[in-house]
Amino acid sequence: MLIIGSYHKTGSVLFSKIWKDYLNENKKLIKDFNHFDEVNDTVIKNTKCVVLIRCPMEIIISGVRYHQITNENWCVNIKKYNNVSYQQHLKSLNDDDKIIFEMENCAFQTINAIYNDMKNRNFNNNVLFIKLEDLYDQKNISFICDQIKNHCGPSFKIKSKKLCQSFIKCLKTSYHRTNDNNNYTYNEHFTEQHINHFNNLFPKDLLDVMGYTYHTFEDLKLSKNEK
């Protein structure tokens, strides 16, 4: 059994579709978790896992966009923010406060879950973490599929060429995407306030553990100038 994992707003539907396409009728060969943090420690210690992650700042800004348009029950109907839903409260805020609210709530849970899994729960190196952003350039797909094949080992008999075809096929379809361009969008919206709040809110080694950059507002300004 191979575990496929992801987290909210890290391409969960996309990743599931890729593996369903690859396995065709042999779906029992995998177990798919779109909240990988809910997988038991013992299971991880004894099972190969392939997990999709995303830039934490992009999780935040994507969440801001998505949670204003989704019809998911927890977001639309459950009133726990001054007797209004998550979506209603988010929509009532100005653009800057929307980012802060998302950062402190839904995205906060997701980002910390990824951080904890990467730092503390990759037992026996059984988890291969793949960045969603690396899928945006088709030239990377073949390398990523080879990584998956090598990670899973001979017992799983991953056919990297076939898997590559499933990646490319499914990447042509938009699954709940709020941004159709294959690039970062948070740097267009984050201000110095957001960067400082992010750095104060999350563990100091978060970006290092997850393998991303932009620690300071100066880094963010530099990235904007390079566009």
Secondary structure, DSSP 8 states (H G I E B T S, - for coil): -EEEE--TTSSHHHHHHHHHHHHTT-GGGEEEESSGGGS-HHHHHTS-EEEEE--HHHHHHHHHHHTTT---HHHHT-EEETTEEHHHHHHHS-HHHHHHHHHHTHHHHHHHHHHHHHHH--GGG-EEEEEGGGGSSGGGHHHHHHHHHHHH-TTT---HHHHHHHHHHHTTS-SS-S--SSS--GGGT--HHHHHHHHHHS-TTHHHHHT----SHHHHHHHHHH-
